[in-house]
């Protein structure tokens, strides 16, 4: 099969999904160094891919702006944003579009890119098949990264079973906030554990009081300095963890996603819920203890060898509750990762 001259990756979001898809993007770049490689992404996840050395083009669709215009009764303004992205993609002239998301909206953009070959999963979902002309049968089992890599096989690209995670690109100016924080707040010899009590859905939250207890034990038993990380709207939850701790800890500074990536790269370990920051920590190369209740770590766990997935004792089901996870399980997982380094 001839080498394609240009490929468009279609993965609009979320953050964790885009981080996983970076592995596939890197596999494409390694196989075909001279290819033109682009990516269309929603605004909320753009920092995962902007500036990445494997990519030649990043097309950012401001979905929230389009949706706001629609709600306000301004359909032409909503379409103007979508049309801008479509025209931007068409100017590149992609030969192949690979839709890793398999949704109606992702299929629409793959089709509108004018790529002659449009590849996605065989599974029918949200009418995505209407926009595709090449389908790959991929088992629904296994990790999402493995499924993404399997989708590349029709292009003639065979990838090793478990390639390493790919860090996001952080420019020098985005490193300053984290570097200043560590210089001012963290003793030089300290090993910091980033603790994330938040997630995108409340059903993925582990109780704040248990995070406080786990943080105390990580400090006493493993000598780690707890730092509670947080995002927009999550500061009160982070403060709640700190208030319940009996050992010293600290609140992370406010960060953008790229700033958070660098902050995490300077930590020794991440402990927290299944979330975008968990996948970011894995991508940036630190040890990860991820807590999983109603989500399956075999499918969406952190993609790194230095990780431990902590689950309730009973077999996986979507009805599992995070409260079923004991503090002892989390501390033991962190201790085992510390010892294996």
N, C-alpha and C positions, 0 to 999 in steps of 0.2 A: 504494500500500500504506500503511495507516495506521501512524503512528509507534508502536512498542511502548512501553508504559509502564514495563516493567522487563525487564532482561536479566541472566541469570546466566552468567558466564564460568566454564567448567570447564577448568582447567589445573592439575593437581596438582603438577607438578614436571617437570624439574629446574630449577635456577637459571637457566641460559641460556635454556631454553624459556620460562620465565615472563618473563624480560626481553624476549624477542622478542614475546611476547603482549601486553605493555604497549602496543606500537604499535597493536594492534587495539583495545585498551581505550580508548586516547586518541582513536582515530578514531570510536568510538561516542559518546564524550562530546562531541566537537566537532560531530558531526552532530545529536545530540539532547541539548542541554544539560540539559533538565529530566528526563531519564530516571533511574530508579533502577537503578544498576549495581552488581552484586555479583560476587564471585569466590570459588570454593572452591579451596583450595590445601592441600598437605601441609605438615606442620610444618617440614620441612627447608628449604622455599623461602619460608616466610611473610614473611621480612623484605623480599623483593622487592616485595611488594604492600601490606603493612601501612602504613597512614597515607597511601597515595597519594591525591592530591587528585581524581583521576578516579573514585575508587571510593566508594560509599556504605556497602558492607558487605564484610567479608572473613570468610569461614567457614574456620576452620583445622581440618583433620582430622589428628589425631595418629595417623598410621598405625603408627608404631613402637610406640606404647603398645598399640594394638589387637593388633598382631602378637605382642608380648611376652605379652599376656594369653592369646592363643590357644596359644602354645608352652607356657605354664605350666598349661594345662588349665583356663583360666577363660573359656570362650566367652561367658558372659553379660556379664562385664566388658568383653570385646572389643566385643561388640555395643553396649554402653552408650555407648561413645565414638562409634561410628558413628551410633547413633540420635540422640545429642545434636546432631551436625552436621546431620542430616536435619531434625530439628525446627526448628533455627535457620533453615535455608533456607526451610522451609515457612511460617514466621512472616512472612517478607518477602512471599511470594505472587508469585513470579516468573512472568511470562507466557511468556518464552522462555529456553531454556537452550542455549548454544552450546558444544559439546564440541570444543575444539581439540585434544584429546589422542587421541581415537579408540581408546581401550582399553576393556576390560571394566569396570574399576573406575571410569573416568571416566563411561562410559555409565550405569552403575548410579546414580551420584550425580545425573546429569542427570535420570534417570527419577524418582528418589526426591525430587527437589526439587518435584515436582508441577507443573512448568511444562507448559502444554498443548502448546507447540511445542518440539520438541527437535531441534536441527540439528547435523549432523556431516558427515563426508566419506562419499562414496558407497563408497569402498573398504572391503571387508569385512575386519575385523580384530578378532580376539579376541572375537567375538560382540557387538561394540559395536552392530551393527545391530539387535539385539534390543530395545534401549532407545530407539532413535531413531524419529521419524516424519517427518523431513524430511532429505533428503540432497542434498549439493552435489557435483557432479563437479569435482574440482580436479586439475590436472596434477601428477604427482609430481616434475616438474622444477622448477628455480628455487629461490629462497631460501625458507626456512621462513616468514619474515615476510610475503612476498608470498602464500604459500599461506594464511596466517592471514587476511589481508585479503580474499582471494578468497572465503573461507568466509562473509563477511558479506554478499555480494551478494544472496542470497535475501531478506534483510531490507530490501532497497531501498537499501543503503548502498554507494556506489561511491567508492573511495578512490584518491587520486593514486598514481602508480606507485611512488614511493620517498619516503614521508614520513620525517621525521627520527626518530632514536632518541629514546626517552623515558627520562629519568633516574629512578632510584628516589627515593623520598622519604626524606630523612635529617633527623630532628629535631635541634634545636640541641644537646641534651645528648649526642648521638652524635657530634658533630663535635669534641668537646673532646680526645679521645685523639689524633687525627691532628693537630690544631692545636698541641697541646703538643709532640708529637714533632717537627714541623717547626720550632717555635720553639727547641727545645733542640738539635736534631741537624743541621739543614739550614741552610747559609749563606744569607743573604737573596737573593742573586742566582743561586743554584744552580738548574739545571734537572734535575729528578729523572726517571730512567727506572725504572719499576717492572718488575722481572724476575720472572717466575713460572715456575719449573722443574717444577711439579707439574701434575697433571691427574687426572681421575676414573679413568682407566684407564692402566696401565703402558705399553700400546702407543702412547699419545700423548705419552710422555716423550721429550724430546730430551736427550742426555747432559749431565750436570751440568758436565763439563769443558768442553764446547763453550759452555755458557752463560757459564762463567767467562771463556773467551777472548773471546766476543762482548762481555761487559760491559767487559773491559779496552779493547777497541777503541772501544766507544761512548764511554768516558771520554776516551781519548786523542784520537780523531779528531773527535768531535762535542761534546766538552765536557759530556757528561751525567754526572750523579752516580748510580751504580747503587744501587738499593734492592731487596733480595730480599724478595718477599712470600711468605707461607706461611699454611697453615691447619692445623687439628688433625691431628697425626701427620706433618706435613711439615717440621718445624723442622730435622731432621737433614739432609734434602736441601738445604734453604736454606743451612745451615752448610757443606755440602760445596761448594756454589758459591762461597761467600765464601772458603773455605780455598784454593781453586784460583786465585783472582784475584790479580793482581800489582799492581793499582791499588786505591786505597781504595774501599770500598763499605760498605754498612750493612744490617743486618737490620731489617725492618719490625717494629713492635710487634705483639703479639697483638691481633686485632680481631674484632668481630662482622661480619656481612655489611654492615650499614649503616655501621659505622665504616670498613670497607675501602672502601666506595663513596666516602666523603668523602676518605679518604687518596688514592685514585686520582685524584680530581678535582683534587687539588693537584699532581699530577705532570704532566710534559710529555709522557710517552709510556709505553706499555705494550709490553713484549716478552715473549712467552710462548706456552705451549702452548694448544691449543684446550680451553677450560675455562670454567667459570662466571665466574671473575675476568676473563677476556678479554672476555666479553660485558658484564660490569659496567663495565669500562674504556670500552668503546665507548659505552655508555649514558650515562656521566658526561662524555662529550665530549672525551676526550683522544685523541691519535693512537695507533693500535694496529698493532703488527706481530704477526700471529698465525702460528704454525707448524702446518702441517697435513701429516700423513702418511696414515693410513688413513681420515681423515674428509675430506669434500669441502667446501671453502670456498664453493663456489657455492651450496651448500645451507645450510650452518651457519656461514658466516663472520661476522665482526663487522659489525653493521649500522650503518655510519657511512661517510661520504665520506672521512674521514681514516684510512684503513686500508690495509694491505698484507698479502696472504696469501702466505706463503712456503711453497713446496711442493718436493718432490723433482723433479728434471728430467724424469722420465718421466711419461706421462699418468696420470690418476687411476685408482687401483684400491684396493680394501680391503687389498691385500697390500703397499702401499707402507710403507716403514719410515722412522721419523723420522731414523734415522742417515744417510739419504741426503741430508739437508739440510746444506749446507755453511755454515760460519760466515760466509763472504764474502757469501752470499745474504742473511743476516739483517742484517748491517751495511749492505749496500747499500740494502736496503729502508728501514731506519731513516734513512739519510742522505737518501734521496729524499723521505721524509715531512717531514724537518726543513727541507729546501730549499723544499718546496711550501707551507709555512705562510705 
